[in-house]
């Protein structure tokens, strides 16, 4: 993949309709890479930016949850003693 999120080249070819890039797409899909050939470069960058923002938000929520759990204290009323 190129830095501009395009397919770039493969085996000396950059023709998106040529057999080499078609093979590259097939191989990437077999490896689990999601490829949307209908997106423009700008749409692809925007989609990637949204994915990163969502991931950062999820990580922040998880971090806040972990920190709030650390603040919990056990008090005497929370302890139950059974005979």
C-alpha positions in Angstrom: 0.0 0.0 0.0 1.2 3.5 -0.8 1.4 6.3 1.7 -1.6 8.0 0.0 -3.6 4.8 0.8 -3.7 3.8 -2.9 -2.7 0.2 -3.9 0.6 1.5 -5.3 2.3 -1.0 -7.6 2.9 -4.7 -7.7 5.5 -6.7 -9.7 6.4 -3.6 -11.7 2.8 -2.6 -12.6 0.7 0.3 -11.4 -2.3 -0.3 -13.7 -5.3 -0.8 -11.4 -7.0 -2.8 -14.1 -4.0 -5.0 -14.9 -3.5 -8.6 -13.8 -0.8 -7.8 -11.3 -2.8 -5.4 -9.2 -5.9 -7.6 -9.4 -3.7 -10.4 -8.0 -2.4 -8.1 -5.3 -6.0 -7.2 -4.3 -7.0 -10.9 -4.2 -4.0 -11.8 -2.1 -4.7 -8.9 0.4 -8.3 -9.9 0.7 -7.3 -13.5 1.4 -5.1 -12.2 4.2 -8.1 -10.4 5.7 -7.4 -6.9 4.5 -10.5 -4.9 3.7 -10.2 -3.0 0.4 -12.8 -0.6 -0.9 -11.8 0.2 -4.5 -14.7 2.6 -4.9 -13.4 5.2 -2.4 -11.5 8.2 -3.6 -8.2 9.0 -1.9 -9.8 11.7 0.1 -12.7 9.5 1.3 -10.2 6.8 2.2 -8.2 9.2 4.3 -11.3 10.5 6.0 -12.5 6.9 6.8 -9.1 6.1 8.3 -9.2 9.2 10.4 -12.6 8.3 11.7 -11.4 4.8 12.6 -8.4 6.2 14.5 -10.6 8.6 16.4 -13.1 5.9 17.4 -10.2 3.6 18.6 -8.7 6.5 20.6 -12.2 7.2 22.2 -12.6 3.5 23.1 -9.1 3.4 24.6 -9.9 6.5 26.6 -13.1 5.1 27.9 -11.3 1.9 28.9 -8.6 3.8 30.7 -11.2 5.9 32.6 -13.1 2.7 33.6 -9.8 1.2 34.9 -9.0 4.3 36.8 -12.5 4.5 38.4 -12.1 0.9 39.5 -8.8 1.6 41.2 -10.5 4.3 43.2 -13.0 1.9 44.9 -12.3 1.2 48.5 -13.7 -1.5 50.7 -15.3 -0.2 53.8 -16.5 -2.1 56.9 -20.1 -2.1 55.6 -18.9 -3.9 52.5 -17.5 -6.8 54.4 -19.7 -9.8 55.3 -18.5 -12.3 57.9 -20.3 -15.7 57.9 -20.1 -18.1 60.9 
